[in-house]
Amino acid sequence: MWQLFFYNLFLKLYVVIARLIQRGNKKAALWLTGRKNIFDQVSDALQNNTSPTVWFHCASLGEFEQGRPLMEQIKTQFPAYKILVTFFSPSGYEAKKNDAIADWMFYLPMDSAAHAEQWLTITMPALVVFVKYEFWYYYLTAIKNKNIPAILVSGIFRGNQPFFKWYGGLHRNMLHCFQHLFVQNQDSKKLLASIGLDNKTTVAGDTRFDRVINIALESYQNALIEQFIQNRQVIVAGSTWTEDDEALDHFANSHPELCFIIAPHEIDEDRIAECKALYKNNICYSGLHAGIDFSGCNALIIDNIGMLSRLYRYATICYVGGGFGEDGVHNILEAAVYGKPVVFGPVYDKFFEATALVELGGAFSIDDALMLEQEFKKLLNEAELYSNACKISGNYVQQHAGSTRGIIKYIQENLLLTN
């Protein structure tokens, strides 16, 4: 199959490129070092395991958070099973490698027939769960050949993907390896039906809704941040990139009466320095301590990973980054769950929740700094507009909860896991 030739070529080139750039690219270096002696690591970790295992594969951090509600329910309802999580990206593994939800976490060895066989021989999963996307041919083929049940959760598909093109035979074969595919919307189900997967597909929604609701319900207080905010209105800007901060900085610098909490997507030294240069009256979270004098500061730069989803609760208005980049806006549900208006850049069409909230009036897309300033001023000064946006955002998230429950029901009814 000629598609397999190009797939193998892609796998080899990916590793070669990672090796070439690792000295100047921290992520590439982590991607490589994390996979050194990976099978020895896995063998040592699992050698005394006698419990059945559920293997979750997540591309990165966002997919892990998407899969987490299902992990939690499996731990609760099927306590005899252990959970193994793999990541492709260092962004996910490095952030979550010590998370107690999983019994083991590893980087996924690069896809190959030999690696897939070795991996399944060591881990012997009772059930395999792939979250949203990232499909690996040799792993999925080996899973199917060994009759191990595999499901896809929170899948979302678009017509321009290879699965639905004349040249997508290899990709279609991967999808046919799943026992069942749980997708986010009806459009995805229709696309899968067009390639013969209608009877294997269920529209279950997006488990991210369940995850953000669970986070919002958690008790959380941060005395230092509350001390910084005092009684000011707050703009929380999360997962920002340079283009986002360049749209935000003038408004922040010219409105000292407002409070800005900036959580950049990357927190390396250069990126934090860039944020400090853009936001003139700033202080970093790592520099906070009890009794500190905040006078003159209106921008708090979050220089750590893991706090953002809980910080949105302090917002008057939420801004979510990524909307000026090719990949589009980051997770707006983490903000909307608190019943807050959400603002983001112009690239959001890949994300149905962003499109829906813009149409409903709970979210607002901006093209540049001037438009951002206009939207912020309207939301801050027009009480009815603000109140409606808050209600729309919060209600939208609550109305789309329940995906995890439907997946667990399928697992129970089809005896994929048993007590």
C-alpha positions as CSV (number, residue, x, y, z in Angstrom):
1,M,0.0,0.0,0.0
2,W,1.6,3.3,-1.1
3,Q,0.0,5.2,1.8
4,L,1.9,3.0,4.2
5,F,5.2,3.9,2.5
6,F,4.6,7.6,3.0
7,Y,3.4,6.9,6.6
8,N,6.6,5.1,7.4
9,L,8.6,7.9,5.8
10,F,6.8,10.4,8.0
11,L,7.6,8.5,11.1
12,K,11.3,8.3,10.2
13,L,11.5,12.0,9.2
14,Y,9.8,13.0,12.4
15,V,12.5,11.4,14.5
16,V,15.3,12.7,12.3
17,I,14.0,16.3,12.5
18,A,13.6,16.0,16.3
19,R,17.3,14.9,16.6
20,L,18.5,17.7,14.4
21,I,16.7,20.5,16.3
22,Q,17.0,19.1,19.9
23,R,19.8,21.4,20.9
24,G,17.8,24.5,20.3
25,N,14.4,23.1,21.0
26,K,13.5,22.0,24.5
27,K,10.3,20.2,23.4
28,A,12.2,18.1,20.8
29,A,14.9,17.3,23.4
30,L,12.2,16.2,25.9
31,W,10.4,14.2,23.2
32,L,13.6,12.2,22.6
33,T,15.0,11.8,26.1
34,G,11.5,10.8,27.4
35,R,11.6,7.8,25.0
36,K,15.1,6.6,25.9
37,N,14.9,3.0,27.2
38,I,11.1,3.4,27.3
39,F,10.4,-0.3,27.2
40,D,12.7,-1.0,30.1
41,Q,10.9,1.7,32.1
42,V,7.5,0.2,31.3
43,S,8.6,-3.4,32.0
44,D,10.1,-2.4,35.4
45,A,7.0,-0.4,36.3
46,L,4.5,-3.1,35.4
47,Q,6.5,-6.3,36.3
48,N,4.6,-6.9,39.5
49,N,1.2,-5.8,38.3
50,T,-1.6,-8.4,38.5
51,S,-4.5,-6.1,37.9
52,P,-6.3,-5.6,34.6
53,T,-5.3,-2.3,32.9
54,V,-7.1,0.3,30.9
55,W,-4.8,2.2,28.5
56,F,-5.6,5.8,27.6
57,H,-3.7,7.5,24.9
58,C,-3.7,11.3,24.8
59,A,-1.8,13.5,22.3
60,S,-1.1,16.2,24.8
61,L,-2.4,18.1,27.9
62,G,-5.8,19.1,26.4
63,E,-6.7,15.5,25.5
64,F,-5.6,14.3,28.9
65,E,-8.1,16.8,30.5
66,Q,-10.7,15.6,28.1
67,G,-10.1,12.0,29.1
68,R,-9.9,12.6,32.8
69,P,-13.7,12.5,33.6
70,L,-13.7,9.0,32.1
71,M,-10.6,8.0,34.0
72,E,-12.3,9.2,37.2
73,Q,-15.5,7.2,36.5
74,I,-13.5,4.0,35.7
75,K,-11.6,4.3,39.0
76,T,-14.9,4.8,40.9
77,Q,-17.0,2.2,39.1
78,F,-14.3,-0.4,38.2
79,P,-11.8,-0.1,41.1
80,A,-10.1,-3.4,40.2
81,Y,-8.7,-1.8,37.1
82,K,-5.5,0.2,36.9
83,I,-5.1,3.1,34.5
84,L,-2.1,3.6,32.2
85,V,-1.8,6.9,30.3
86,T,0.5,7.6,27.3
87,F,1.3,11.0,25.7
88,F,2.9,11.8,22.4
89,S,3.8,15.4,23.3
90,P,6.1,16.6,26.1
91,S,3.5,19.3,26.9
92,G,1.1,16.7,28.2
93,Y,3.6,14.3,29.9
94,E,5.7,16.9,31.6
95,A,2.7,18.7,33.0
96,K,0.9,15.6,34.3
97,K,3.5,12.9,34.9
98,N,2.8,13.0,38.6
99,D,-0.9,13.2,38.5
100,A,-2.5,10.6,40.8
101,I,-5.4,9.8,38.5
102,A,-3.2,7.4,36.6
103,D,-1.2,4.4,38.0
104,W,1.4,4.9,35.3
105,M,2.3,7.5,32.8
106,F,4.7,7.2,29.9
107,Y,5.6,8.7,26.5
108,L,4.2,6.5,23.7
109,P,7.0,4.8,21.8
110,M,7.1,5.9,18.2
111,D,4.7,3.9,16.1
112,S,6.1,0.7,14.4
113,A,5.0,-2.9,14.1
114,A,7.7,-4.1,16.5
115,H,7.0,-1.3,19.0
116,A,3.3,-2.0,19.0
117,E,3.8,-5.7,19.5
118,Q,6.2,-5.2,22.4
119,W,4.0,-2.5,24.0
120,L,0.9,-4.7,24.0
121,T,2.9,-7.7,25.2
122,I,4.1,-5.8,28.2
123,T,1.0,-3.8,29.1
124,M,-1.7,-6.3,28.2
125,P,-4.6,-3.7,28.3
126,A,-8.1,-5.0,28.8
127,L,-9.4,-1.8,27.1
128,V,-7.8,0.9,25.0
129,V,-9.2,4.4,24.9
130,F,-7.9,7.0,22.4
131,V,-8.9,10.6,23.2
132,K,-10.2,12.9,20.4
133,Y,-7.6,12.3,17.7
134,E,-4.0,11.2,16.9
135,F,-4.2,7.8,15.3
136,W,-1.3,5.4,15.0
137,Y,-1.5,2.7,12.4
138,Y,0.6,-0.1,13.8
139,Y,-0.7,0.3,17.4
140,L,-4.3,0.2,16.2
141,T,-3.8,-2.7,13.8
142,A,-2.1,-4.7,16.5
143,I,-4.9,-3.9,19.0
144,K,-7.4,-5.1,16.5
145,N,-5.5,-8.3,15.6
146,K,-5.3,-9.2,19.3
147,N,-9.0,-8.6,19.7
148,I,-8.5,-6.0,22.4
149,P,-11.5,-3.6,22.5
150,A,-10.7,0.0,21.6
151,I,-12.9,3.0,21.7
152,L,-12.4,6.6,20.6
153,V,-13.9,9.3,22.9
154,S,-14.7,12.9,22.1
155,G,-13.8,12.4,18.5
156,I,-14.4,15.2,16.0
157,F,-14.0,15.0,12.3
158,R,-14.0,17.4,9.3
159,G,-14.6,16.7,5.6
160,N,-11.1,17.9,4.7
161,Q,-9.3,15.2,6.7
162,P,-7.6,12.3,4.9
163,F,-10.2,9.8,6.2
164,F,-12.7,11.1,3.7
165,K,-10.4,11.6,0.7
166,W,-9.6,9.2,-2.2
167,Y,-6.1,8.8,-0.8
168,G,-7.2,8.1,2.7
169,G,-7.4,4.3,2.7
170,L,-4.7,3.9,5.5
171,H,-6.5,6.4,7.7
172,R,-9.9,4.7,7.1
173,N,-8.3,1.4,8.1
174,M,-7.2,2.9,11.4
175,L,-10.8,4.0,12.2
176,H,-12.1,0.6,11.5
177,C,-9.9,-0.8,14.2
178,F,-12.1,0.8,16.9
179,Q,-15.0,-1.2,18.4
180,H,-16.8,2.1,18.8
181,L,-16.4,5.8,18.2
182,F,-17.9,8.4,20.4
183,V,-18.0,11.7,18.6
184,Q,-18.8,15.2,19.6
185,N,-21.4,16.2,17.0
186,Q,-23.8,15.0,14.3
187,D,-21.6,16.3,11.4
188,S,-18.8,13.9,12.6
189,K,-21.3,11.0,12.7
190,K,-22.4,11.7,9.1
191,L,-18.9,11.8,7.9
192,L,-18.1,8.5,9.6
193,A,-21.3,7.0,8.1
194,S,-20.0,7.9,4.7
195,I,-17.1,5.5,5.1
196,G,-19.1,2.6,6.6
197,L,-18.9,3.4,10.3
198,D,-22.5,4.4,11.0
199,N,-23.2,1.4,13.2
200,K,-20.0,1.9,15.2
201,T,-20.6,5.6,16.0
202,T,-22.5,7.4,18.7
203,V,-22.9,11.2,19.2
204,A,-22.0,11.4,22.9
205,G,-20.8,15.0,23.0
206,D,-17.5,16.3,24.5
207,T,-16.1,15.1,27.8
208,R,-14.5,18.5,28.2
209,F,-17.8,19.8,29.4
210,D,-17.9,17.3,32.2
211,R,-14.3,18.1,33.1
212,V,-14.7,21.9,33.3
213,I,-17.8,21.5,35.4
214,N,-16.0,19.3,37.9
215,I,-13.2,21.8,38.1
216,A,-15.6,24.7,38.7
217,L,-17.3,22.8,41.5
218,E,-14.0,22.3,43.3
219,S,-13.4,24.5,46.3
220,Y,-10.6,27.0,45.5
221,Q,-9.2,30.1,47.1
222,N,-5.9,31.8,46.5
223,A,-5.3,34.4,49.1
224,L,-2.4,36.0,47.3
225,I,-4.3,36.5,44.1
226,E,-7.3,37.8,46.0
227,Q,-5.0,40.3,47.7
228,F,-3.7,41.4,44.3
229,I,-7.2,41.8,42.9
230,Q,-8.6,43.7,45.8
231,N,-11.9,45.2,44.6
232,R,-11.0,45.8,41.0
233,Q,-12.6,44.4,37.9
234,V,-10.5,41.6,36.4
235,I,-9.5,40.5,32.9
236,V,-8.1,37.0,33.0
237,A,-6.2,36.2,29.8
238,G,-5.3,32.6,29.5
239,S,-3.1,30.5,27.2
240,T,-1.9,33.7,25.5
241,W,0.7,33.8,22.7
242,T,2.7,36.9,21.6
243,E,0.0,38.0,19.2
244,D,-2.6,37.9,22.0
245,D,-0.5,39.9,24.3
246,E,0.2,42.5,21.6
247,A,-3.5,42.9,21.2
248,L,-4.0,43.2,25.0
249,D,-1.1,45.2,26.3
250,H,-2.2,48.7,25.2
251,F,-5.6,48.3,26.9
252,A,-3.9,46.9,30.1
253,N,-1.3,49.7,30.2
254,S,-3.9,52.4,29.7
255,H,-6.4,51.1,32.3
256,P,-4.5,51.0,35.6
257,E,-7.8,50.9,37.4
258,L,-8.4,47.4,36.0
259,C,-6.7,44.2,37.1
260,F,-5.2,41.8,34.5
261,I,-4.1,38.2,35.2
262,I,-2.0,37.0,32.3
263,A,-1.3,33.3,31.9
264,P,0.9,32.7,28.8
265,H,0.7,29.4,27.0
266,E,4.5,29.0,27.2
267,I,6.4,29.9,30.4
268,D,10.0,29.7,29.3
269,E,12.4,32.5,30.4
270,D,12.1,34.4,27.1
271,R,8.4,34.3,27.0
272,I,8.0,35.5,30.5
273,A,10.5,38.3,29.7
274,E,8.4,39.2,26.7
275,C,5.2,39.5,28.8
276,K,7.0,41.7,31.4
277,A,8.1,44.0,28.6
278,L,4.6,44.3,27.2
279,Y,2.7,44.8,30.4
280,K,4.4,47.8,32.0
281,N,3.0,47.5,35.6
282,N,3.5,43.9,36.2
283,I,4.5,41.4,38.9
284,C,5.1,37.6,38.4
285,Y,3.1,35.1,40.5
286,S,6.4,33.6,41.6
287,G,7.2,37.0,43.2
288,L,4.1,37.1,45.3
289,H,4.2,36.8,49.1
290,A,2.1,37.8,52.0
291,G,2.3,41.5,52.8
292,I,3.8,42.5,49.4
293,D,3.0,46.0,48.2
294,F,0.9,45.8,45.0
295,S,0.5,49.5,44.5
296,G,1.3,50.5,40.9
297,C,0.8,46.9,39.7
298,N,-2.2,46.0,37.5
299,A,-0.8,43.0,35.6
300,L,-0.1,39.6,37.3
301,I,1.9,37.3,35.1
302,I,1.3,33.6,35.9
303,D,4.7,32.0,35.5
304,N,3.7,28.4,36.2
305,I,1.5,25.7,34.7
306,G,-1.7,24.2,36.2
307,M,-3.5,27.2,37.8
308,L,-5.3,28.7,34.8
309,S,-8.5,26.7,34.8
310,R,-9.2,27.7,38.4
311,L,-8.2,31.4,37.9
312,Y,-11.0,32.1,35.4
313,R,-13.4,32.2,38.4
314,Y,-11.9,35.5,39.4
315,A,-12.6,37.1,36.0
316,T,-15.0,39.8,35.1
317,I,-14.2,39.1,31.5
318,C,-12.2,36.1,30.2
319,Y,-9.8,36.3,27.2
320,V,-8.6,33.0,25.7
321,G,-5.5,32.9,23.6
322,G,-4.6,31.1,20.4
323,G,-7.1,32.8,18.2
324,F,-4.4,34.7,16.2
325,G,-2.6,31.4,15.4
326,E,-3.0,28.8,12.7
327,D,-4.3,26.2,15.2
328,G,-7.0,28.5,16.6
329,V,-8.3,29.4,20.0
330,H,-7.5,27.3,23.1
331,N,-10.1,25.8,25.5
332,I,-12.8,28.4,26.0
333,L,-14.9,26.0,28.1
334,E,-12.6,26.4,31.0
335,A,-13.7,30.1,31.1
336,A,-17.3,29.8,30.0
337,V,-18.1,27.3,32.8
338,Y,-17.9,30.1,35.3
339,G,-20.6,32.1,33.5
340,K,-18.3,34.7,32.2
341,P,-18.1,36.4,28.7
342,V,-15.3,35.0,26.6
343,V,-13.2,37.0,24.1
344,F,-10.7,35.6,21.6
345,G,-9.0,36.2,18.3
346,P,-10.4,35.5,14.8
347,V,-9.4,31.9,14.3
348,Y,-12.0,29.7,16.0
349,D,-13.9,27.9,13.2
350,K,-12.5,24.5,14.1
351,F,-14.2,24.6,17.5
352,F,-17.9,24.2,17.5
353,E,-18.3,25.5,21.0
354,A,-16.6,28.8,20.1
355,T,-18.7,29.1,17.0
356,A,-21.9,28.4,19.0
357,L,-21.1,30.8,21.8
358,V,-20.3,33.6,19.3
359,E,-23.6,33.0,17.6
360,L,-25.5,32.9,20.9
361,G,-23.9,36.0,22.3
362,G,-21.8,34.5,25.1
363,A,-18.4,34.9,23.3
364,F,-16.9,37.7,21.1
365,S,-14.3,37.4,18.4
366,I,-11.9,40.3,17.8
367,D,-9.5,41.0,14.9
368,D,-7.1,43.4,16.4
369,A,-6.3,45.6,19.5
370,L,-8.8,48.3,18.5
371,M,-11.6,45.8,18.3
372,L,-10.6,44.2,21.6
373,E,-10.8,47.5,23.3
374,Q,-14.2,48.2,21.9
375,E,-15.5,44.8,23.1
376,F,-14.0,45.1,26.5
377,K,-15.5,48.6,27.0
378,K,-19.0,47.4,25.9
379,L,-18.9,44.5,28.3
380,L,-17.6,46.6,31.2
381,N,-20.1,49.4,30.7
382,E,-23.3,47.8,29.3
383,A,-24.8,45.9,32.2
384,E,-27.5,44.1,30.1
385,L,-25.1,43.0,27.5
386,Y,-22.7,41.7,30.2
387,S,-25.4,40.0,32.2
388,N,-26.8,38.2,29.1
389,A,-23.4,37.0,28.0
390,C,-22.7,35.6,31.4
391,K,-25.9,33.6,31.5
392,I,-25.5,32.3,27.9
393,S,-21.9,31.1,28.6
394,G,-22.8,29.3,31.9
395,N,-26.0,27.8,30.5
396,Y,-24.3,26.5,27.4
397,V,-21.7,24.5,29.3
398,Q,-24.3,23.0,31.7
399,Q,-26.6,22.0,28.8
400,H,-23.8,20.0,27.1
401,A,-22.8,17.9,30.2
402,G,-23.2,14.2,30.4
403,S,-20.8,12.7,27.7
404,T,-18.9,10.6,30.2
405,R,-22.1,9.0,31.5
406,G,-23.0,7.8,28.0
407,I,-19.6,6.3,27.4
408,I,-19.6,4.5,30.8
409,K,-23.1,3.1,30.0
410,Y,-21.7,1.6,26.7
411,I,-18.8,0.1,28.6
412,Q,-21.1,-1.5,31.1
413,E,-23.7,-2.8,28.6
414,N,-21.0,-4.3,26.4
415,L,-19.0,-5.8,29.3
416,L,-15.8,-4.1,28.2
417,L,-15.0,-3.8,31.9
418,T,-16.5,-5.9,34.7
419,N,-16.4,-5.8,38.4
